[in-house]
Amino acid sequence: MSNNHFFNKNILRAYDIRGEFGNTLNNIDAERLGNIFASSFSQKQKVIIVCRDGRLSSPELVENLKKGLYESGADVIDIGLGPSPMLYFAAHYLKSDGAIMVTGSHNPPNHNGFKIMRGKIPFFGKDILDIGEKARNGEWNYRLGSKEDYFISDKYIDVLLKSIKLDKFNKSLKVAWDPGNGAAGDIISKIVNLLPGEHTLVNENIDGMFPSHHPDPTDPKNLEQLINLVIDKKLDIGLAFDGDGDRLGVVSSSGNIVWGDQLLAFLSKEVLCDMPNSPIIADVKASQNLFQEIEKLGGVPVMWKTGHSFIKSKMKEISSPLAGEMSGHIFFADRYLGYDDGIYAALRVLELINDKFTLDNFLNSLPKTYSTQEIKIKCSDDKKFRVIEELYSILNNEKIKVNRIDGLRIEKEDGWWLLRASNTQAVLVARIEAKSKKSLKDFQKELNFYLNKFNLSLT
C-alpha cells in the first residue's frame, strides 16, 4: 500500500474539496480524505458523520470515504441521502467530532466534492490545504473504528418546524416549491404536508442528472419553470433550492426574482425588531441598499468575505443572529443553529408573508438602483489571483480607495463595482450597481478598461 497520495491541486478549494468525478476527483481521493481526516484527531475515539447528495457518483464516493474513515479509527455514522443542512443538524444533535458531506452542490452533474466540519465549526482555508500536504507526506494512521447507519431525517424535520412560528403562517398562502431534483426533495415533500396553506411541488424527485434544469437558483433561466408556475396558478410565492439544499431562491407572486441581498433585507426586519442593534452580515457582492436598510432598521451592517465557511465563522465571532450571501445562502442563529439551511430560510420567509406584507410591496419600497447580476469572466486558477493583486497595485497608484475584504470593491457616490477571484471556479466574478443607467454604463466602461490590461473583458 502506497504511503503517500497526490490530490489534483485544483480540487482543494478555499472552503471545500470539489472536482470532476473520474477526472480530477476519484474514489481513492475519497478514501484518502477519510484516512487523513480521521487521523487528524488526537483522541483515539472520534465520531464522524457522513451524508451524501443525489449525484450519480455520490454513493461510491461516500462508501470510499467511509472506508478511509473507518480504517483510520473513526466511528462512522452514515445518515444516508439528504441535504447538507441535515448533516449540519446531525453534527449538532449527535455532538459529533466531525462531519463530511459528499456533494457537488450546484456544479455540473459530473462534478462532486466534500464539505467538511470539525466539531460544529467549518473546516476550510489552510485546513483544506493541509490535507493535500498530509497526503503527499503519507500522514495517516491505520486503526479500525466502527460503522453504523442512523436515520435522522424525521428529527431534523421536527426541529425545523419547532424553530418557526407556525401560528403566524397565513392559512390561505399558496406556495410553489422546486427542489430542482436535488437532495432536499424528500425532506421538502414531507414538510409541505405539515404546513398550513396550499402547496405545489415540482422536480421533487431526487435525480442526479437534474433533468428539468440545473439546480442553481441564482441563474434566472433555472427559475423560469417556477416563475411560470407561480404566475399561471396565481400563487403567492415560489421557492427554489440548489443541489444540496443549503441555498434558497425566491420568486414573488408577480414573478419577480428576489435576489439574495433583497431576501436578507426582507428577513432582517423581524430579527432586528426582536434583537435591536444586532450585527447582520452580508457578503461583499451585496447591494449597498442592503447595508443601508439594515442600518435603517436599527442593525449594524457587516460586510464580509463570500463563502459559507467564512460567513459561519464570522457569525460566531461577532454573535450575529442573521447573515446571508447573494448566492442564496441564508444563515440563522436566531431561533436556529447558525448554519445555512435553504429549507429553514424558506420557512422563515413564509412566516412573514401576508396580505399587508408581500414580497412585491417590500421590493417596491427599496431605493431604485441599476445593477448587473454576477458576471463570470473566464480566467485560469493560476491567473485569477494574480490579476486581483496587480489590479490593486494599479488602483493604489491611482489613489483610488479600495475595499479589500474580498477581492476589490470600488465604492463611489453614485454606485460601486466589484472584482474578485472565485474560490470554486476558474473565473473572476464581477458585479456593478449604480443609481442611474448612465452611471451603470460608466462603471462598466471603467471596469472593462482595467480588465483589458490583462486581456480580459466583461463580455
Protein Blocks (a to p, Z undefined) as FASTA:
>chain_A
ZZbdcddfklmcfkbccddehilpcfklmmmmmmmmmmmpmbfbdcddddddfbfklmmm
mmmmmmmmmmnopacddebjadfklmmmmmmmnopabdcdddehjacfkbccddddehjb
ccehjlmmmmmmmmmnopacddddddddddfklmmmmmmmmmpcfklpcfkbccdddeho
paklmmmmmmmmmpgcjdddehkbccfklmmbccdfkbmklmmmmmmmmmmnopabdcdd
dfkopaccdddfkopacdfklmmmmmmmmmmmmmghiacdddfkbcfklmmmmmmnopac
ddddedjklmmmmmmmnopabdcdfkopacdfehpaoiacfklmmmmmmmmgcfklcfkl
mmmmpccddddddddddddfklmmmmmmmmmmmmmmnopacdfkgojadddfkbccdddd
dfkbccdddddddfbfklmmmmmmmmmmmmmmnopafZZ
